[in-house]
């Protein structure tokens, strides 16, 4: 009996340590700076309402006389580690909180509520289910109370305590109660954020809780994959469930607040990218649900992130032969939900397929679904499951067609100039944001060429900045022809394919069809900035002996910055852009120009450019021989 009891105690102690390790912050790289919460949002009442003022004033009033004296024996009882005494003590503490006696500050200027919450949460390691239930109830009462002010790190402590009890408890009732309590507390925290005159403290509380859940959802699972009842898996699933609940029930202040949009970009989108490739269906399902909800409420802020998720998660699962049947099924189900909205389909096409700098998401999605419908390869474990998967893919394609028809019908019904945008005009969607100015990267020479397409518009549609914000474009039928831009993008893609096969023929095609400027600077810029070019083909073209190719090489090298770099660092940077050709003459020309450029930007390192050239050429030859 003693051995069995020791084994159970060791198992439960190990579970507690495992849960504590999951909830503790993991060491990571440099954290992004947390936004300041010194003032309310622009849409909040700067003076605050009476309710908000009363709630904030609770921290400054004196404690109810005698409460501190009566709390001391309750705290000592909680420290006794005797389950029956702890249960009664926690119940009494809950009543003190519920009746509004926990307020003000105690000796040492520490808020009384912080002392009480620390006492409650310090009991979380007790394995008795009645004690765990009392802890959950006391924490819930404190956080949801309209009188007790639980904020900042104390609020995080309360959330993590309930999370911990959910993970370590073996009792199904306790797990359900802890889960429901977490949901209720988060509802209260984010309801306070949306209340009129919400204080900066309410914003900070919501931000801290949201960030903490995002970090929990990013905790990596051990290898091999854990069992369904493992603490690591249950922690990830619960954090994703709570995040989905927050996003799905979010209000206008959360959806429009710059701080929360920043948090979604920095933390939630990273979590979705990590969990979106999970082989565990439950994790993938929640990740896709969150992504669909993000598109519904935050698409105006997340153009870059939506494009990355489509390209790296959804489309990759559709096209990859290594993805499992359940992964494909869940992905198609998510797409089936997305394509049911006609305006979203138009948004995807205009903002990505017609964007000269973007990926063809709409086209790739249709192609992937079509291939999945027609493929003869096994997609899942049984033939019946394959048939169901193909039927779902076909239904999604039909839904896309239905959405296009519905959108056109709405356009005709509304008429020109109505809420729904005509075909030649940009819809108010992903790439439209009144708070973002017309700022974006300068289009490349190919994209500027040709009067019938983007060259007349002067901007690529919806070109997002590095931070993920979208560029607002005020377009009309006269300023932007999206059909011409779509065809221009297809022509550039064809030119890239031709260049990779025959570089000179590809450049000739790009000049004649795509309007690439016939100057060395324009061609050099095209070679540096265009995605999809084969580095071997780039190296072969730059090494050619023709006068124009030499001028392109000179312009290409002059566009690379080698200032303040050591010689080996500069050479590495130079060779990251292309593959050196095999001919010695081509290498000779490239190293000669590289040496000249390096010496012009780093005077005094070498006596002359010839010395740098000899060293560079020798290094290349040594590495080639090796």
C-alpha positions, -999 to +999 in steps of 0.1 A: +000+000+000+028+024+009+045+017-025+013+023-044+007+055-026+043+066-033+039+058-070+007+078-072+022+107-054+052+106-077+030+105-108+009+134-097+039+154-086+054+148-121+023+160-137+023+192-116+059+199-125+052+193-162+022+217-161+043+243-143+070+240-170+044+246-197+029+276-180+063+292-172+076+316-198+100+299-222+134+315-228+133+331-262+150+357-283+145+394-280+108+402-273+091+429-293+084+461-274+050+460-256+027+488-267+021+516-241-013+517-224-009+551-208-041+565-223-075+552-235-082+545-272-092+573-294-129+562-293-130+559-255-142+587-232-111+605-220-127+615-188-141+580-180-175+571-168-187+570-132-185+532-132-149+532-145-139+559-120-155+540-091-138+508-102-104+524-103-109+542-070-112+509-052-075+506-052-071+538-032-097+534-004-088+520+030-096+483+037-128+475+056-118+476+093-111+442+107-109+424+073-071+422+074-072+408+110-097+381+100-078+373+068-045+364+087-059+331+102-074+322+068-040+327+052-024+305+078-050+279+073-042+278+036-006+273+044-013+243+067-015+220+037-044+201+054-071+196+028-102+200+050-089+231+067-078+246+033-112+239+018-130+258+046-105+286+045-108+291+008-146+291+010-144+318+036-120+338+015-144+335-014-172+349+007-150+379+018-143+387-018-180+382-029-192+407-002-167+433-013-144+433+017-112+428-002-102+463-013-077+490-006-041+485+004-024+467+033+008+474+051+036+480+027+013+497+002+005+464-015-031+461-028-051+438-005-065+419-035-030+410-046-022+395-012-055+375-012-050+362-047-015+351-040-028+332-010-055+315-031-032+306-059-005+293-036-028+264-029-029+251-065-005+222-058-030+206-034-043+174-051-076+172-032-104+178-056-125+198-031-096+222-025-091+226-063-128+233-067-127+260-040-096+276-056-113+278-090-145+293-075-125+318-054-105+330-084-136+333-105-153+353-079-124+377-076-119+383-113-156+386-122-165+408-092-176+443-099-161+455-066-127+437-064-101+450-088-079+422-102-055+436-127-021+432-144+001+404-131-024+393-105-049+387-133-024+366-152-017+347-120-055+339-117-057+328-153-026+306-150-039+290-118-071+279-134-051+267-164-028+247-141-057+231-123-073+221-156-040+204-167-031+185-135-066+175-123-076+139-129-112+147-122-135+154-152-158+177-132-128+198-120-115+200-156-149+212-169-153+237-141-118+251-146-125+253-184-158+271-179-142+294-153-114+304-177-140+312-204-161+332-180-131+352-167-120+360-202-155+371-212-155+395-183-120+409-191-128+416-227-163+429-218-146+455-197-125+464-227-156+471-247-175+490-220-179+527-225-151+547-211-128+516-207-097+525-188-061+520-199-059+493-173-087+474-190-068+476-222-036+463-206-054+434-189-069+423-222-036+426-239-016+407-213-041+378-212-043+376-250-005+376-253-001+350-226-025+326-244-008+331-277+026+321-261+010+291-245-004+280-279+031+282-294+047+258-269+062+230-290+050+194-286+075+167-277+086+141-301+072+115-307+037+131-306+021+129-272-010+110-263-044+126-264-046+130-226-011+144-223-006+177-205+013+193-235-015+185-260-043+195-236-025+228-229-022+237-266-058+227-273-072+248-244-052+278-253-063+277-289-099+272-278-097+303-256-081+323-284-109+313-308-134+324-282-118+358-278-115+364-315-150+352-323-167+373-296-145+403-299-159+438-300-152+469-320-125+482-296-105+449-298-109+447-336-100+483-343-074+489-316-039+493-329-024+475-299-045+444-304-039+443-342-002+445-333-006+416-309-024+396-335+004+401-360+032+395-335+018+366-316-014+350-330-003+348-366+030+332-356+010+307-335-012+299-365+018+293-387+033+269-362+000+251-355-013+251-390+011+224-401+003+201-371-005+165-380-029+164-351-064+170-365-077+188-334-049+214-334-053+220-372-091+223-368-088+250-342-060+269-361-082+269-392-112+281-372-092+310-358-079+319-393-114+319-408-125+342-380-095+365-385-104+369-421-140+378-411-130+405-387-094+416-394-088+412-431-084+450-435-052+448-413-037+415-423-030+414-460+005+401-458-003+376-430-033+362-449-012+358-480+015+339-461-010+316-444-027+308-477+006+301-494+024+282-467-005+264-450-037+260-470-024+257-505+006+237-494-016+211-477-038+209-508-009+204-532+015+183-511+014+145-515+028+142-479-003+158-463-027+133-448-063+128-457-076+144-425-054+174-431-068+178-467-103+174-455-101+200-427-084+224-451-111+220-478-138+225-451-122+257-441-120+269-477-156+258-481-166+283-454-144+311-469-157+308-505-193+311-494-188+349-491-188+364-526-170+396-517-141+377-501-135+359-534-133+392-552-110+405-526-086+376-529-085+379-567-080+416-568-056+419-539-033+389-547-039+376-582-039+411-597-011+423-575+021+423-596+041+417-564+018+391-549+011+354-552-019+342-572-039+328-543-073+326-560-059+309-590-038+285-570-067+276-548-089+268-578-061+248-594-054+229-562-090+220-558-093+209-594-062+187-593-076+171-561-109+164-578-092+147-608-062+130-592-059+092-594-036+090-564-048+077-530-055+107-508-065+088-476-067+054-461-098+041-479-114+045-513-146+057-497-127+085-479-111+095-512-145+098-528-158+119-500-127+142-502-130+146-539-167+154-536-160+180-510-134+196-533-158+196-561-185+212-540-160+239-530-153+247-566-191+249-573-194+272-543-167+295-558-187+297-590-219+304-571-202+332-552-190+347-584-225+346-599-240+360-566-214+389-566-222+398-602-259+396-595-255+420-565-235+444-586-262+445-612-289+449-586-271+477-568-260+495-600-231+518-606-218+537-576-236+516-551-222+499-520-210+469-541-181+479-563-183+476-601-159+453-619-135+480-630-133+495-595-116+483-564-139+470-537-136+484-501-119+453-488-086+439-477-064+465-493-086+495-483-078+511-450-086+548-444-059+549-418-031+539-442-016+563-466-006+556-502+029+543-493+046+513-509+077+500-525+086+514-559+075+490-586+101+472-606+110+480-642+088+452-655+059+463-635+063+499-645+064+490-682+034+490-704+008+517-705-022+495-705-016+480-671+000+490-638+022+516-653-006+541-656-017+535-621+017+542-606+012+517-578+007+480-574-027+472-559-027+467-522+011+465-519+015+460-481+043+475-461+068+453-442+048+454-411+017+439-427-004+470-431-022+474-464-018+502-488-049+522-495-055+527-532-081+550-545-089+534-578-115+538-605-120+522-639-098+549-655-069+546-630-066+508-625-075+481-650-074+450-629-080+427-659-049+441-677-029+438-645-039+402-641-028+395-677+004+415-672+012+394-641+007+362-662+030+376-689+057+383-664+054+348-650+058+334-685+089+356-690+104+343-658+099+307-671+115+316-704+144+333-686+151+302-665+152+281-696+171+305-719+182+337-702+187+358-733+154+346-749+136+354-716+150+390-715+140+395-751+104+383-743+102+406-713+112+436-734+088+429-762+058+416-743+061+429-707+076+463-714+109+458-696+131+489-702+160+483-725+186+496-701+213+478-681+199+493-649+164+481-655+175+446-664+198+444-634+170+455-611+147+429-626+173+402-619+177+413-583+141+419-573+120+394-593+109+362-575+111+329-591+143+334-611+167+305-612+200+316-596+220+295-621+203+313-650+210+347-634+247+338-630+250+326-666+234+358-679+256+381-658+287+362-669+281+366-707+308+384-727+285+407-747+287+444-740+251+447-728+255+418-704+287+433-691+269+466-685+241+447-667+267+430-645+283+463-636+248+478-627+240+447-608+271+448-587+268+485-581+234+480-566+248+458-538+261+475-507+294+462-493+302+492-470+317+484-436+319+446-444+349+424-441+361+409-474+347+375-467+314+389-456+311+410-487+320+380-509+293+359-492+267+387-497+277+390-534+273+352-540+239+349-523+222+365-552+232+341-579+252+309-586+286+314-602+289+300-637+314+272-644+335+291-670+367+307-657+363+338-679+328+345-665+341+342-630+370+364-638+347+393-650+325+389-619+354+390-594+370+419-612+339+440-609+333+428-573+368+439-563+363+473-578+330+478-560+344+466-527+374+489-528+354+519-537+332+514-506+360+503-482+390+526-489+422+516-472+414+479-469+435+470-500+462+489-517+443+487-550+415+468-566+438+444-583+449+430-550+413+425-539+406+409-573+434+384-570+423+374-535+387+370-545+395+349-576+419+328-555+393+321-529+368+311-555+393+287-572+403+272-539+367+265-530+360+252-564+389+227-563+378+216-528 
